[in-house]
Amino acid sequence: MIKKFISLFLITFFMPHWISAEANEENERKWQDETIYYIMVDRFNNGDIKNDFNVNAKNPESYQGGDFQGIIDKLDYLKDMGFTTLMLTPIFNNEENGYHGYWINDFYNTEDHFGSLKTFKRLIKEAHNRDMKIILEFPSNNIGPNHPWLKDSKKRDWLRGSMEHKGIGENTKENEFSNLPEINKKNPEVQKYLIDVAKWWIAETDIDGFQLNLTQNEPEIFWGEFSKEVYESKDDFYLIAGTVPSDLNADKYEKMGMKSLINDSFSNELRSAFSKPDQSFENLFVNQNQSELSEKSPYLMGKYMDNPHTPRFTSGAVKNNQHPGPRWKLALTYLYTTPGVPIVYYGSEIALNGEEEPNNRKIMDFRTDKELIDFITKLGELRQQLPSLSKGTMEVLYKDDSAAVYKRVYNDEVTVTVINNSSQSTAITLSAEELGGKDKELRGLLAGDLVRPKDNKYIFVPDREESEIYILKGKTGLNIPLILSLTAVYTAFIVFIIALRKRAKKKRS
């Protein structure tokens, strides 16, 4: 207990010096440095009750009040957690009950339930004032079942298949996309329209990126032209492929102009590996290596635990009779410390529960326990301060049936992450050569652990279901000048208090 107290004391005073020494000296933030928060607009926060028409908070298949003003009101909350980019579900004008944004009625207008174009522009401005970026999900595959194009004979070639209204039934996963009219992106007029829409939103609102849900049989030449036009509209614009067809590889995405893609298979392995204790990391690391080999820039790979179309990660933990908190902490540690861009779905910071759609889209609750929020905040802080966590090479040093150790290296900075997904404490021994030399020490940045080599070996003893992120530094003893300075300050303070008490006592006499 005393040893732990001393370690935490030293961490409290010395960690700012360790971190500042390793801060990224580059002023320009790259996309691989981003940490993304994914928001379903209707379910995040209700900031303007004036647009709450036909809202039914008791019906998960109806609008529930979230809007642009609600996001503006929570920008500081999100920035404080370390998020640098917000990715929003589609905001275009939708048909009745299209709360999710996928039943497009008008590409050139915002959804009335979310607020006006003027309010959306203010959201962009307020985000940029906080050095945050905004990515819009841009649905280019389908339109709503009552879209005006269906009644325009001149638009018959703009759609694939029949132009008859099929009806969409209930707002569920099975019907959300299955009966929607499909846009014919092989039509040159359609291609021009979609490019014009994209460029209009960039020019009009100054957004920073689009997430594009690509499907099979996509015309690669069109996406090449789309990306060319978009990138000419704004410097450092970001195109991320949101749905990855199994028959497309990274080279094809690069030819289509995509700067990044969201690796669904990796995220599935991530969810599986941390859904309960005592599971091997083998498949997760194999998938990680395959992703790095198949992409020229693995640091730009988007990876997530949840998204609007998956059951909540919390629901998997609950099914396995696990407390969600430890499960989330281990999974988020891996998400934030391995190559790629972390994408955190709204509500993850409170372990929001929910299985299939629409139950995975519950309204956000801001009155909740802050333990997981504080943990995410710490991870976000470390990821921004330590460039090795976003740019560094990755080497797995140890893995067994339930624990893993890996290091990231960028220039002279070395970070080491230890994750124990076991239901019991474990001991891990690594050589000094593997970790960077015998005259070093590993200083823990989450719990304040300190590991020094003994006989040229580093020994880690992580508790069950615990993780730690270490930074490798040269051995240090006690910082005597700092301790003396602090002692002098505390002594002066105590003397001052005593003097005040004596003076007050003398006055009373």
Phi, psi and omega per residue, in radians:
M1 nan -0.784 3.137
I2 -1.104 -0.718 3.139
K3 -1.083 -0.726 -3.137
K4 -1.153 -0.686 3.132
F5 -1.097 -0.764 3.141
I6 -1.089 -0.741 -3.141
S7 -1.069 -0.794 -3.133
L8 -1.148 -0.621 3.098
F9 -1.081 -0.813 -3.125
L10 -1.157 -0.702 3.116
I11 -1.055 -0.740 -3.088
T12 -1.017 -0.730 -3.064
F13 -1.531 -0.541 -2.980
F14 -1.761 -0.385 -3.046
M15 -1.030 -0.702 3.102
P16 -0.988 -0.580 3.129
H17 -1.248 -0.687 3.126
W18 -1.116 -0.798 -3.066
I19 -1.174 -0.790 -3.091
S20 -1.057 -0.537 3.140
A21 -1.220 -0.417 -3.095
E22 -1.819 0.124 -3.076
A23 -1.080 2.572 -3.133
N24 -1.171 2.120 -3.085
E25 -1.418 -0.225 -3.132
E26 -1.355 2.266 -3.110
N27 -1.343 -0.586 -3.062
E28 -1.431 2.165 3.128
R29 -1.469 2.244 3.126
K30 -1.630 2.872 -3.134
W31 -1.137 -0.500 3.125
Q32 -1.214 -0.225 3.108
D33 -1.550 -0.085 -3.071
E34 -1.292 2.684 2.964
T35 -2.249 2.075 -2.910
I36 -1.797 2.369 3.028
Y37 -1.945 2.121 -3.000
Y38 -1.734 2.049 -3.026
I39 -1.992 2.220 2.860
M40 -1.504 1.906 -2.907
V41 -0.944 -0.811 -3.062
D42 -1.150 -0.369 -3.017
R43 -1.898 0.125 -3.039
F44 -1.608 -1.102 -3.061
N45 -2.779 2.298 3.128
N46 -1.592 1.869 -3.106
G47 -1.850 -0.208 -3.092
D48 -2.464 1.825 -3.082
I49 -1.298 -0.186 -3.119
K50 -1.195 -0.351 3.114
N51 -1.803 0.349 -3.118
D52 -1.566 0.887 3.068
F53 -1.529 2.494 -3.116
N54 0.933 0.640 3.113
V55 -1.679 2.345 3.126
N56 -2.391 1.661 -3.072
A57 -1.156 -0.281 -3.134
K58 -1.522 -0.186 -3.120
N59 -1.892 1.932 -3.102
P60 -1.202 -0.118 3.134
E61 -1.840 0.282 3.141
S62 -2.199 2.924 3.034
Y63 -1.063 2.490 -3.103
Q64 -2.208 0.133 2.919
G65 1.910 -0.199 3.133
G66 -1.073 2.528 -3.072
D67 -2.722 3.116 -3.121
F68 -1.071 -0.734 -3.121
Q69 -1.093 -0.619 3.100
G70 -1.088 -0.644 3.095
I71 -1.235 -0.741 3.101
I72 -0.967 -0.764 -3.101
D73 -1.112 -0.362 -3.068
K74 -1.957 0.220 -3.122
L75 -1.072 -0.726 3.137
D76 -1.162 -0.659 3.058
Y77 -0.999 -0.765 -3.115
L78 -1.282 -0.725 3.131
K79 -1.125 -0.687 3.139
D80 -1.090 -0.468 3.095
M81 -1.416 -0.074 3.091
G82 1.700 0.122 3.134
F83 -1.397 2.348 -3.081
T84 -1.924 -0.274 -3.141
T85 -2.415 2.439 3.033
L86 -1.920 2.289 3.062
M87 -1.961 2.137 -3.029
L88 -1.877 2.461 2.970
T89 -1.091 2.877 -3.011
P90 -0.938 2.395 -3.097
I91 -1.922 0.016 -3.071
F92 -1.220 2.732 -3.125
N93 -0.980 2.211 -3.065
N94 -2.042 2.963 3.096
E95 -1.446 3.078 -3.081
E96 -0.935 2.294 3.140
N97 1.174 0.240 3.099
G98 -1.471 0.906 -3.065
Y99 -1.019 -0.518 -3.077
H100 -1.359 -0.331 3.067
G101 1.676 0.074 -3.017
Y102 -1.693 -0.039 3.111
W103 -1.824 1.261 -2.996
I104 -1.132 2.339 3.059
N105 -2.004 -0.517 -3.120
D106 -2.687 2.010 -3.117
F107 -1.267 -0.282 -3.042
Y108 -1.786 0.181 3.122
N109 -2.374 2.680 3.059
T110 -1.425 2.763 3.060
E111 -1.206 2.262 -3.070
D112 -1.027 -0.595 3.140
H113 -1.145 -0.430 -3.079
F114 -1.565 -0.397 -3.113
G115 2.186 3.074 -3.073
S116 -1.417 2.918 3.046
L117 -1.067 -0.629 3.112
K118 -1.052 -0.745 3.127
T119 -1.196 -0.644 3.107
F120 -1.126 -0.708 3.086
K121 -1.059 -0.643 3.118
R122 -1.187 -0.615 3.054
L123 -1.051 -0.806 3.125
I124 -1.058 -0.801 -3.108
K125 -1.095 -0.788 -3.133
E126 -1.132 -0.654 3.097
A127 -1.141 -0.812 -3.138
H128 -1.105 -0.602 3.088
N129 -1.090 -0.426 3.119
R130 -1.735 0.212 -3.129
D131 1.073 0.632 3.083
M132 -1.970 2.620 -3.126
K133 -1.912 2.806 -3.140
I134 -2.212 2.204 3.033
I135 -1.964 2.349 3.084
L136 -1.821 2.395 2.964
E137 -1.317 2.146 -3.040
F138 -1.958 1.678 -3.105
P139 -1.385 1.958 -3.063
S140 -1.996 0.153 -3.071
N141 -1.669 -0.565 -3.024
N142 -2.428 2.868 2.969
I143 -2.182 2.993 3.111
G144 -1.215 2.791 -3.048
P145 -1.233 -0.183 3.113
N146 -2.104 0.422 -3.108
H147 -1.078 2.510 -3.139
P148 -0.968 -0.470 3.133
W149 -1.029 -0.523 -3.089
L150 -1.179 -0.362 -3.129
K151 -1.794 0.068 -3.097
D152 -1.901 1.928 -3.105
S153 -1.083 -0.456 3.136
K154 -1.250 -0.257 -3.117
K155 -1.754 0.203 -3.094
R156 -1.021 -0.677 -3.138
D157 -1.388 -0.034 3.116
W158 -1.433 -0.207 -3.078
L159 -2.164 2.676 3.088
R160 -1.663 2.375 3.102
G161 1.372 -2.766 -3.054
S162 -1.238 2.594 3.070
M163 -1.722 0.168 -3.141
E164 -1.311 2.542 3.118
H165 -1.264 2.074 -3.112
K166 -1.626 -0.374 -3.055
G167 1.428 2.575 -3.061
I168 -1.995 -0.120 3.078
G169 1.109 -2.557 -3.112
E170 -1.288 2.717 -3.111
N171 -1.456 1.227 -3.094
T172 -2.162 2.999 -3.098
K173 -1.011 -0.703 -3.073
E174 -1.172 -0.515 -3.040
N175 -1.891 -0.121 -3.023
E176 -1.073 -0.616 -3.120
F177 -2.146 -0.392 -2.878
S178 -1.084 -0.613 -3.068
N179 -1.876 0.284 -3.118
L180 -1.447 2.507 3.051
P181 -1.051 2.388 -3.064
E182 -1.728 2.273 -3.138
I183 -1.290 2.361 -3.141
N184 -1.601 1.618 -3.076
K185 -1.372 0.030 3.044
K186 -1.490 -0.193 3.130
N187 -1.416 2.152 -3.121
P188 -1.000 -0.614 3.121
E189 -1.149 -0.683 3.107
V190 -1.156 -0.739 3.125
Q191 -1.020 -0.797 3.126
K192 -1.097 -0.729 -3.128
Y193 -1.057 -0.835 -3.100
L194 -1.137 -0.680 3.096
I195 -1.136 -0.746 3.127
D196 -1.095 -0.714 3.111
V197 -1.058 -0.840 -3.108
A198 -1.061 -0.800 -3.125
K199 -1.169 -0.589 3.121
W200 -1.114 -0.775 -3.129
W201 -1.148 -0.621 3.099
I202 -1.166 -0.844 -3.106
A203 -1.172 -0.655 -3.038
E204 -1.379 -0.606 -2.989
T205 -2.091 -0.281 -3.125
D206 1.180 0.601 3.059
I207 -1.164 2.907 -2.974
D208 -1.929 -0.144 -3.117
G209 -3.112 2.887 3.045
F210 -2.184 2.441 2.859
Q211 -1.707 2.177 -3.071
L212 -1.958 2.149 3.116
N213 -1.565 1.633 -3.095
L214 -1.459 2.614 -3.135
T215 -2.194 3.095 3.112
Q216 -1.143 2.703 3.119
N217 1.144 0.440 3.094
E218 -1.265 2.391 3.076
P219 -1.279 1.875 -3.063
E220 -1.112 -0.610 -3.122
I221 -1.095 -0.697 3.117
F222 -1.073 -0.813 -3.101
W223 -1.157 -0.520 3.050
G224 -1.111 -0.742 3.112
E225 -1.233 -0.695 3.110
F226 -1.006 -0.881 -3.107
S227 -1.134 -0.678 3.128
K228 -1.041 -0.832 -3.124
E229 -1.141 -0.698 -3.108
V230 -1.159 -0.801 -3.117
Y231 -1.145 -0.501 3.078
E232 -1.272 -0.361 -3.108
S233 -1.373 -0.510 -3.119
K234 -2.706 2.321 3.103
D235 -1.160 2.542 3.064
D236 1.018 0.559 3.047
F237 -1.298 2.694 -2.980
Y238 -2.159 2.135 3.030
L239 -1.986 2.112 -3.140
I240 -2.122 2.252 3.116
A241 -1.407 2.036 -3.006
G242 -1.491 -0.600 3.137
T243 -2.075 2.111 -3.013
V244 -1.787 1.848 3.060
P245 -1.095 2.564 -3.055
S246 -1.168 -0.378 -3.072
D247 -1.638 0.061 3.132
L248 -1.887 2.432 3.116
N249 -1.954 3.097 -3.043
A250 -1.118 -0.590 3.140
D251 -1.071 -0.696 3.124
K252 -1.160 -0.690 3.109
Y253 -1.107 -0.671 3.130
E254 -1.127 -0.709 3.111
K255 -1.130 -0.534 3.122
M256 -1.412 -0.053 3.067
G257 1.581 0.169 3.135
M258 -1.326 2.281 3.108
K259 -1.472 -0.289 -3.085
S260 -2.779 2.876 3.016
L261 -2.479 2.716 3.084
I262 -1.665 2.071 -3.057
N263 -1.502 1.693 -3.105
D264 -1.138 -0.688 -3.090
S265 -1.145 -0.666 3.098
F266 -1.120 -0.764 -3.128
S267 -1.122 -0.620 3.082
N268 -1.107 -0.726 3.093
E269 -1.143 -0.656 3.135
L270 -1.108 -0.784 3.120
R271 -1.102 -0.712 -3.114
S272 -1.195 -0.745 -3.054
A273 -1.120 -0.535 -3.048
F274 -1.916 0.166 -3.107
S275 -1.225 -0.374 3.076
K276 -2.763 2.875 -3.105
P277 -1.272 2.981 3.000
D278 1.075 0.764 3.071
Q279 -2.097 2.540 -3.088
S280 -1.257 2.591 3.062
F281 -1.591 0.006 -2.980
E282 -0.971 -0.954 -3.105
N283 -1.091 -0.605 -3.141
L284 -1.138 -0.777 -3.137
F285 -1.229 -0.623 3.085
V286 -1.079 -0.787 3.127
N287 -1.137 -0.661 3.097
Q288 -1.058 -0.786 -3.138
N289 -1.145 -0.709 3.124
Q290 -1.109 -0.670 3.122
S291 -1.127 -0.696 -3.125
E292 -1.222 -0.602 -3.138
L293 -1.290 -0.540 -3.049
S294 -1.571 -0.187 3.121
E295 -2.107 2.381 -3.126
K296 -1.220 -0.410 3.110
S297 -2.310 1.462 -3.113
P298 -1.117 -0.311 -3.130
Y299 -1.216 -0.294 3.134
L300 -1.728 0.037 3.101
M301 -1.168 2.216 3.073
G302 -1.448 2.383 -3.125
K303 -2.452 2.522 -3.015
Y304 -2.471 2.901 2.963
M305 -1.748 -0.710 -3.139
D306 -2.270 2.785 2.875
N307 -2.671 3.111 -3.048
P308 -1.095 -0.186 -3.040
H309 -2.021 0.136 3.122
T310 -2.061 2.683 2.959
P311 -1.059 2.634 3.098
R312 -1.097 2.467 3.077
F313 -1.006 -0.607 3.117
T314 -1.016 -0.665 -3.102
S315 -1.107 -0.616 3.095
G316 -1.155 -0.710 3.108
A317 -1.120 -0.742 -3.137
V318 -1.119 -0.711 3.104
K319 -1.059 -0.546 3.131
N320 -1.573 0.228 3.123
N321 1.033 0.681 3.140
Q322 -1.957 2.560 3.015
H323 -1.255 2.210 -3.042
P324 -1.088 -0.556 -3.054
G325 -0.957 -1.023 3.120
P326 -1.052 -0.626 3.122
R327 -1.080 -0.805 -3.129
W328 -1.130 -0.729 -3.092
K329 -1.090 -0.757 3.126
L330 -1.141 -0.801 -3.107
A331 -1.126 -0.736 3.139
L332 -1.176 -0.616 3.066
T333 -1.016 -0.809 3.116
Y334 -1.122 -0.771 -3.091
L335 -1.042 -0.702 -3.062
Y336 -1.473 -0.295 -3.005
T337 -1.994 0.130 3.089
T338 -2.015 2.795 -3.083
P339 -0.981 2.406 -3.139
G340 2.207 2.995 -3.124
V341 -1.781 2.040 3.129
P342 -1.162 2.340 3.046
I343 -2.117 2.018 -3.075
V344 -1.924 2.038 -3.131
Y345 -1.256 2.440 -3.093
Y346 -0.883 2.475 3.127
G347 1.569 -0.216 3.115
S348 -1.101 -0.557 -3.104
E349 -1.216 -0.173 3.042
I350 -2.099 0.269 -3.132
A351 0.935 0.796 3.129
L352 -1.000 2.394 -3.070
N353 -1.776 2.892 3.117
G354 2.618 2.409 -3.127
E355 -1.702 -2.045 -3.060
E356 -1.240 2.833 3.084
E357 -1.007 2.450 0.058
P358 -1.632 0.148 -3.071
N359 -1.197 -0.273 3.069
N360 -1.509 0.163 -3.089
R361 -2.190 0.717 -3.135
K362 -1.193 2.755 3.125
I363 -1.163 2.476 -3.129
M364 -1.185 2.508 3.101
D365 -2.077 2.016 -3.109
F366 -1.617 -0.056 3.102
R367 -1.785 1.456 -3.034
T368 -2.631 3.053 3.134
D369 -1.124 2.425 -3.040
K370 -1.656 0.052 -3.030
E371 -1.034 -0.836 -3.127
L372 -1.247 -0.600 3.072
I373 -1.061 -0.781 3.125
D374 -1.095 -0.642 3.140
F375 -1.169 -0.785 3.105
I376 -1.097 -0.686 3.108
T377 -1.035 -0.749 3.132
K378 -1.147 -0.754 3.105
L379 -1.080 -0.755 3.126
G380 -1.089 -0.692 3.116
E381 -1.100 -0.790 -3.128
L382 -1.163 -0.681 -3.118
R383 -1.147 -0.596 3.115
Q384 -1.333 -0.527 -3.055
Q385 -1.568 -0.402 -3.074
L386 -1.992 1.767 -3.091
P387 -1.078 -0.396 3.120
S388 -1.093 -0.462 -3.105
L389 -1.345 -0.295 3.110
S390 -2.000 -0.431 -3.068
K391 -2.074 -0.267 -2.971
G392 -1.267 2.717 2.991
T393 -1.183 2.743 -3.114
M394 -2.143 2.325 3.086
E395 -2.349 2.165 3.093
V396 -1.408 2.109 -3.100
L397 -1.670 -0.464 -3.082
Y398 -2.764 2.435 2.978
K399 -2.711 2.490 3.024
D400 -2.422 -2.666 -3.062
D401 -1.225 -0.235 -3.067
S402 -2.695 0.047 -3.118
A403 -2.402 2.749 -3.130
A404 -2.670 2.619 3.041
V405 -2.340 2.275 3.079
Y406 -2.503 2.692 -3.140
K407 -2.126 2.625 3.053
R408 -2.094 2.391 -3.082
V409 -2.242 2.246 3.063
Y410 -2.438 2.031 -3.018
N411 0.929 -2.114 -3.124
D412 -1.689 0.074 -3.094
E413 -1.646 2.292 3.119
V414 -2.216 2.149 3.008
T415 -2.030 2.538 -3.122
V416 -2.216 2.228 3.133
T417 -1.947 2.290 3.098
V418 -2.047 2.171 3.118
I419 -2.178 2.107 3.091
N420 -1.903 1.746 3.139
N421 -1.626 0.439 -3.120
S422 -1.635 2.763 3.087
S423 -1.460 0.110 3.091
Q424 -2.565 2.831 3.096
S425 -1.107 2.703 -3.124
T426 -2.482 2.821 3.105
A427 -2.078 2.295 -3.114
I428 -2.225 2.217 -3.136
T429 -2.019 2.249 3.112
L430 -2.286 2.612 -3.123
S431 -1.343 2.724 3.114
A432 -1.094 -0.588 3.139
E433 -1.116 -0.680 -3.134
E434 -1.127 -0.548 -3.029
L435 -1.749 -0.190 3.036
G436 2.146 0.262 3.032
G437 2.128 2.734 -3.053
K438 -1.452 -0.332 -3.110
D439 -1.667 0.605 -3.117
K440 -2.152 3.047 3.002
E441 -2.581 2.691 -3.137
L442 -1.871 2.115 -3.089
R443 -1.882 2.058 -3.100
G444 -1.250 2.389 -3.061
L445 -1.888 -0.137 3.085
L446 -1.721 -0.921 -3.093
A447 -1.943 -0.032 3.100
G448 1.427 0.372 3.117
D449 -1.208 2.646 3.104
L450 -2.316 2.127 -3.109
V451 -2.111 2.108 3.084
R452 -2.012 2.566 -3.109
P453 -1.250 2.552 3.046
K454 -2.321 2.162 -3.061
D455 0.959 0.740 3.110
N456 1.096 0.456 3.124
K457 -2.329 2.458 3.019
Y458 -1.777 2.287 -3.135
I459 -2.066 2.102 3.094
F460 -1.832 2.426 3.090
V461 -2.297 1.236 -3.128
P462 -1.248 2.472 3.052
D463 -1.183 2.892 3.130
R464 -1.080 2.446 3.107
E465 0.912 0.762 3.122
E466 -2.226 2.717 3.097
S467 -2.391 2.752 3.086
E468 -2.593 2.507 3.059
I469 -1.975 2.126 -3.099
Y470 -1.914 2.652 2.940
I471 -2.016 2.357 -3.103
L472 -1.516 2.149 -3.115
K473 -2.397 2.893 3.049
G474 -1.188 2.658 -3.131
K475 -1.073 2.441 3.087
T476 -2.363 2.616 3.000
G477 -1.675 -2.751 3.094
L478 -1.254 2.475 3.104
N479 -1.442 1.482 -3.024
I480 -1.032 -0.820 3.127
P481 -1.000 -0.732 -3.136
L482 -1.165 -0.748 3.129
I483 -1.083 -0.734 3.118
L484 -1.113 -0.702 3.125
S485 -1.097 -0.795 3.125
L486 -1.107 -0.697 3.120
T487 -1.077 -0.734 3.126
A488 -1.098 -0.727 3.136
V489 -1.111 -0.842 -3.131
Y490 -1.107 -0.687 3.138
T491 -1.110 -0.786 3.119
A492 -1.070 -0.682 3.126
F493 -1.113 -0.777 3.140
I494 -1.109 -0.764 3.105
V495 -1.053 -0.697 3.128
F496 -1.092 -0.782 3.128
I497 -1.083 -0.779 3.135
I498 -1.058 -0.755 3.132
A499 -1.076 -0.731 3.109
L500 -1.073 -0.756 -3.142
R501 -1.112 -0.740 3.127
K502 -1.097 -0.710 -3.125
R503 -1.132 -0.739 3.138
A504 -1.156 -0.695 3.125
K505 -1.116 -0.674 -3.132
K506 -1.151 -0.676 3.131
K507 -1.141 -0.734 3.138
R508 -1.098 -0.610 3.131
S509 -1.186 nan nan
